Amino acid sequence: MRTLKRLLFEVHRWLGIVLALFMFFWFVTGLVIMYTTPAAQSRSQRLAHAETLAPEAGWLSLGEAWDRSAEQRKAAVARQPKTAGNAGAKKPPAGEAGIADARLVRSGGEPLWLIEDDRGRYFALSAIDGTLHDISVEQALKIAQNWSGGDNQVMHLETVDKTIRIRNQDALSPFHHIAIDNDAGEELFISARTGEVLHASTRVDRAFYWAGNWLHLFKPLDAVGLGHIREDVQFWLGLSAAIATLTGLIIGWLRWRPGFGGKPTYSQGRTQPYREFWFKWHFWSGLIGGTVALSWAISGFIDTNPWKLFSPANPSREELVRYSGGKLPAVMRDWQPAPLESGSDIVELGWRSLGDEAVLLAYTRDGQRQPQSVTSTVPQFSRNALAAGAQRLAGDTQIEKQTLLTEYDNYYYPRHHQGLVEKPLPVLRVTLADEAGTRLYLDPQDGRLLARLDRSRQVFRWLYSGLHHWDFGWLYYRPVWDVWMLTWVAFGLVLGASALVVGWRRLRQTFRIKKSVGRKAQLAPEPAG
């Protein structure tokens, strides 16, 4: 027991010395992230800044634009280099790709069909002549001018294939980096494939980003060309932080003597062994706040998906094609755009299909979805169409239960910066009769598969998001959430700061002792010959 106890103290001491600075900055940067507005543009933000569509007679149908651009699309795909995101992907099937998603927008004053094919590639096709558009710098400047309201000067800074400010959007690269000459110092990143604004940040937003996400997620490694080891660094530091926090908690409970039941305390009635200021603060902040600190350390480690314990967060491209049925109803190909009612602030028209059913939705600037009355379409997908899509995705597994949700549950809910546009209601929750207890969340309005969670992802939701964000039950609601998080972050900051002081003193003491021993050895008289 004495050996184990000694090992416990040594592990905590030296892991704490190594990780003290990291853990202090994790608490500081985590606090920054809590109150930072994401620079990645949400669906509702894009709609709010979009140009009024005002479709005109004579614009091409989706099928005409798709057919006319066939050779250009083929040549563009042949020129497209493999990215890190698709280098390990399966070889795409032979033959013509299908259309997975199609939206009619006005971008930089030009009407475009924005199309995603069933292999995850994006194309912007002119609704005037069907030509394939790569968004030029001049068009990107027009888009930025419209985004800013039209009263500010805009300037092109650079066009890049990758940037650490944009995650998981390789299919939309390259990106035009645009600066807006306004008081806020706003900057945009615009996709050269679709013309969509993917990132918008003010000078203050960028300061919070560098002080928050950039440090919290070890983005400096990407900046110096070591992005390929970032996940490994997060893995080992997260594991080490969890061990350091757990051993500290055990030591704290072993050394706490509250005097219950007449048990002896330390001298002068103290319930902890330390007299020195920083040591006392480290003890109490660890004993009181250590459990929450441990939850953050463990959940941060879990976020790296150690040893691939958890299934992928999103369905694969093949699964999405199987769910949709892989068909393109004739009405989607042949429908001709026409002028809308006067006074309507429609910024986008979007086609969605599921099996044999199709829906044409008009999107307003405030995010509302308005089904359009077109022959051979439905206002929203039927329960049968949604169930059939779920069954195609499930294969031989049967559907166990279907529930229409009008309120969020513990697995489908918005983050604090999201709303109904990002997480719509109602949704159909489909539970499959498989060993994994898979749940599917389907949007009846546009047919999208919003989420898929098997049992491992459900566990991940609690071990990561539950322990890291505390986004469940009454803790989810603000300002209760703010009070809860700020209280424990304050304990974490004290814990981290005191760990820095205690660790530094321990290092100085260790090296002073070694130096002193070395000097005494030099001064010691040599033994007589």
N, C-alpha and C positions, 0 to 999 in steps of 0.2 A: 504493500500500500504506500509506503514511504517513497519507493521508486516511482510509482505511478503519479503520485502527487507532485514529486519533483519534476517529472516529465511534463505534467500539466502546466506548471508554472513556467518552465522554460519555453514550451511551445507558445504560450500566450505572450510571454515577454518578447521573444525575438520576432514572431510574426507581427506583433503590435508595433515594434520598432520599424520593421520594413514597410508595413502598410499604413502607418499613422497618417502620413501625408495624403495617400490615396483616399483613405476613408474620410478625412476632413474635407477634401475637395469634392468627394461624392455627396456629402451632405450639403455643401455650399451650392454646387451645381444643380443638385436635385431641387433645392429651394428655388433657384432661378427658373428651372424648367416648369415648376408648378404654376408660375404666373407669366409664362411666355406664350404669346400667341403664335401658333404654328405658321411658319412662312409658306409651307406647302399649301397650295390653294385648294380648298375644298370645292365640292360640286356647287354648293350654294354661293360661294364667293365668285366662281367663274360665271355663273348665271347672272349675278348681280352686276358684273362689269361687261357682260356680253353686248354686242351690237344688236339693235332691233333687226329682225330677220326680213320682214316685209317681202315675202316671196312674190314673184312676178310670173305671169303667163309666159310660156316658152322655155322655162328652165327645164333641164333634162330630168327624166326620171332616174331612179337609182339604177335600174337595169341598163339604161342607155349609157350612163356615165361609166358604169362598170365595164361594159362591153367595149366602149371606145378606148378605154385606157389599158386594155389587156396587154398590148405589147410594151407599153411604157412601164407597167407594173412588173412585168417579167424581167425587163432589163434592170429596173431598180433593185429587185430582189437579188439578181445575179451580182450586182455591184456591192451589195450590202455586206460589210465584213461581219464575221462571227464575233459576238460579244461574250464577255464573261458569263452573262446571264443565260446564253443559249448554247455555249460551246459544248456542254455535256448533255444537251437535250437529245432525245431520240430523233432519228432522221425523219423529216416530215413525209407523209404519204405522197405517192405520185399523183399527178393530176392537178386540176384547177382547185385552188382553195375556195371555200365558201365564205359568205358574208355572215359574220357573227353579230355585228352591231353597225347601224348606219344612222347618222345624224346630219340634218341639213342646217347649216349655220351661215352667217355672214361674217367674214373675217377680213379685216383691213379693207372693208367695202366690197369684197368679192364674195359671191355665193359659192359655197363649197359643200360637197358631200364628204363628211369625215367618216371613214370606214375602217373598222377593225375586222380582219379576216379570221377564220377559225384556226389560224396558226399563230395568232398574236401579233400580226404585222399591221401597221397603220398606214393609211393612204389619205391624202386630201385630193379630191377630184373636183374639177371645175363643174359647176352646175350649168355653165353656159356652153362649153364645148367638150367636156369630158376629159380634158387633158390632166395629167398628173401634175400636181403642184408640190414643189418644195418651197417652203416659205422663205422668201428672200429677205435680206437685211432690210430693204426698203419696205416690204410688207410688214416685217416685224416692228419697224418704227411706227408704221400707221396703227398697228394693233396696240402698241404701247401708248400712242397718243390718245386713242380712244379710251383705253383703260384709265388714263389719268384725268379724263374729262375734257381733253382737247385744248387746255389753256397753258400747258407747260412745254418747254423744249425737251426733246428726247435725244439721246445719243447712244450709238452702238459702241459697246466696249470691246466685245470679242464674241467669237462663235466657238464653242467647245464641244467635244464629244462626251466628256464626263465632267462632273463637278460634285464635290462632296456635299453641296447644299441640296442636291436632288437624289433621292433614294428610290431604287426599284422602278426606274422609268427609262431603262436603256432602250426600249423599243421606240421611244419618242425622241431619241437623240438624232442629230446634234441639237444644241441649245444656243439661241441667241441671247447674249447678256446685254441688257438695255438699261441705261441710267436715265432717270427722270429728274429734270432740274426743278425741284420744288423744295420747300422748306424742310420736308421730312427726309430728303435724300433717298427717295425710293429707287429700288432696283428690281428688275424683272428678269426671269428666265423664260424664254418662249420657245416652244418646240418648233424646230424647223420642218417637222413632218406634218403637223396638224395646225400650227398657229395658236395652240392653247397656251395660256399663261400658267405655268406649273409652279412658279415660285414668285412671291412678291414680298419685299421686305423694306422697311424704313431703316434709317440709320440706327434708331433705338432697337428695332427688332434684331438687327445684325449684331449689335453689341450683346444683347441677351443670348443670341445663338452662340457666339464665341465663348461667352462666360457660362453657358449652360450645356446644351447638347454636344457642342464640339469637344468640351473637356470630359463630360460625363460618359460619353460613348467612345472615348479615345480616338476621336477623329484626327488628331495630329499625326497618327500613324499613316492614315491615308495621304495626308499632305506631303509626307516625306517618302512615299512609295512603299510603305510597309503595310498597306491595307490588307494584304493577304494573311497577315498574322494577327490582325486585330481581334478576331473571334477567339483565337487561342489565348491571347493576352487576357481578354475578358473572362474566359473560362477559368484560368488558373488564379487570377486575382480575385474573382468572385468566390471560388472555392476556398482560397486562403482567408479571405475576409470572413466567411462563414465560420471557419474553424477558429479563427482568432476571437470572434465575438462569442461563440459557444464556450470556449475555454474560459474566457473572461467572466461569463455569467456563472459558470460552475465555481470559479475561484471566489467570486463575490458572495455567493450563497454559503460557501464553506467558511468564509471569514467574517460573515455578518453574525454578530452576537446581540440580538435584541434584548436578552435578559428574560425571555419568557420562562415561566415556571421556576424562577429563582436561579436560572443558570448564570454563571459568572460572565461579566462583560470585560472589556479591556479597562486599563487604568483610567481613573477619573470618570468612570461610568460611560466611557465612549462605547458605541456599538460597532465601531470599525477600527482597524488597527493604526490608522494614519493620523499624524498631527499636522503634517505639511499641507499647505493650501491646495496645490494642484493634485496631490495624491488623493486628498479627501474628495475633491470634485470629480476626479476620475472614478473613484469608487462609487459614489452615489449616483452619478449620471449613468454609469454602467449597470448598477443594480436596478435602478428604476426604469431606465430607457433601453436597457440592453435587449430585452425581449423583442421590442419593435425593431431595434437596430438589426437583430438577428434575422427577423422576417425580411427586412430589406436586403440583407446580404444574401440570404438563401434564394429569394425571388430573383435578385439580379443574376445569380449563378444559374438559376433555372431558365432564365431568358436566353441563355446561350444554347438551350436544348442539348444538355450534356449527354454524350454517348448516343445521341439521336433517340432518346427515350420517347419522344412525342412525335406524333404523325405530322405531316405538313399542314400549315395553317390554312392554305387555300387549295381548292380542287385543281387538278391538272387541266391543261388545255383539252386533252382527249375527253376527260370527264365532262367538261362544260359542253363540248360538241355533242356528246352522247345525251346529255340532259336536254339540250335544245331540240334534238331530233335531226340536226344537220340539214334541214330543208329550208328553202327560200320560197315562201308562198308567192304565187303569181302577182297578187295585188301589191306586194312590196316592190317587185321589179317594175311594174307597169304604171304605178300611180304617178300622175303628173302634178307637180306643185302648182298652186293657184293662189291668187291674192286672198288674204284673210280679211276678216271683218275689220272695218276702220276703227281705230282707237285701241285695238288689242296690242298689248306690249309683249308679243311673242318673240323670244330670242332664239328658239331652236325647235325643230321638228325632228322627232326620233322614231324610228321603226324598231319594233321588237317582235320576234316570232317564237313560238313554242309549239312544236309539232305542226299541226295544220292551221293553227290560229295565229293571227297577226293583230298587232295594236299599233296605231299611229298616235303618238302623244305630242302635244304642244307644250313647251315649257315657258313659263313666264319669268320675268326678271326676279320675282320674289320666290321662285322655286316651285310654284304650283304646277301640277300636271293636269292637262286638259285633254281628254280623249277626243279625237277628231272623228266625225261621222263620215266614214268612207265605206263604200260597198265592199262586202267580203271581209270586213274587219269586225272586231269586237271591242267594246269599251274597256274591258279588262279580261284577263284570262280566267277561264272557268276553272272550277275546282277539279274537273276531270282532266283538263289539260295540264294543270300543275301536278296532279297525282301521276299522270302518265309520264311526265318528265322526271319526277322523282323515281318512278319505277325503272325507267331506262337507265338512270344513274345507278340504281341499286342492283341491277342485273337480276340474279335469281333470288335475291333476298326480298321478302315480302314487306309490305308497309304494315306496321303495327297500329299506328294511330295518326290521325290528322286533327289539328287544333288551330282554329283561327284566333290569333292573338290580337287584341285591341290595346294591350298594354305590354310594356317590355318585361322580360323575365331576366333571370340571372345570367343568361348566356347571350342574349341579344338585347343590347341597350346602347345608348349614345354616350360617347365621352363628353366631358364637360364643355368642350368647344364645338360639339356637333349638335345637329337638330334633326327635324323630320326629313329634310332633304337627304341627309347622309344615312339616316336610319329611319326609313319610312314605317308607318303603321297604317292599316293592319297588315300582318304577315301571316302566312300559313306555316305552322310548324309541323313537319312530318317526321315521325319517329319510325325508324326501321327496326325490323325484328331480327337484328343481327347481334352477335356476341359483343360487338363494340358499342352497342347502344347509340348508334349514330342518329343525330338530329339534323334535319335540313330546315333552313328558314327561307321561304320563298315569298317574293313580292307579287301579289295578285295583279297589281296594276301594270307592271312592265315585265313580269315573268322572270326576273333575275333570281339567281341562286345567291342569296345574300350572305349566307354562312353555312358551313358544314362542320359539325363537331362530333367526332367519335369520343369514346370514353377517355382516351389519352388527352385529347384537347380540352375536355371538360375538366380533367384534373389540372392541366396546365393553366386553365383560366383561374383556378383558385390558388395554385402554388405561385403563379407569377402575378397576374393582375390583382387578385384578391389580396395578396400579401404586400405587393409593391405599391398599388394605387389605392387600396382600401375602398374599392368602388362597389360596395354591396350593402344591402339593408339600409338602416337609417344613416349610416356613415356616408352613403353616396350623396346625400342632399346637402347643398350649401345653405348656410355657412357652417353647418355641423362638420362637414368634411374639412373645411379650412382650419377650424379650431383644433380638430384632432391632428391633422398633419403638421400644423405649425408647432403644436406642443411637443410632438416627438422629434421633429426636426431640430428644435431648440435643444433638447436633450442630446441629440446626435452631434450638434455643433460643439457643445461643451465636452462631450465624450472625445470627439476628434481633436479639439484644441488641447485638452489636458493630456491626451495620448502623445501629441507632438512634444509637449514640454517634458513629460515623464520619460519618453523614449530618448530625447536628446540628452537629458541628464544621465540616463543609464549608459549611453554611449560614451559620454565624457568620463564618467566614472570608470568604465571598463578600460578605456585607452589610457587614462591617467594611472590606473593601477599597473597596467602592463609596462608603461613607460618608467614608473617608479621602480618596479622590479628589475627592469633592464639596467637602470642606472646603478642600483645597489650591486648588481652582479659585476659591473665594470669596476666599481670602487673596492670590492672585496679583495683583501690581500691574497696573493697566490700562496698556496701551501708550500711549506719549506721542502726543498729538495732533499 
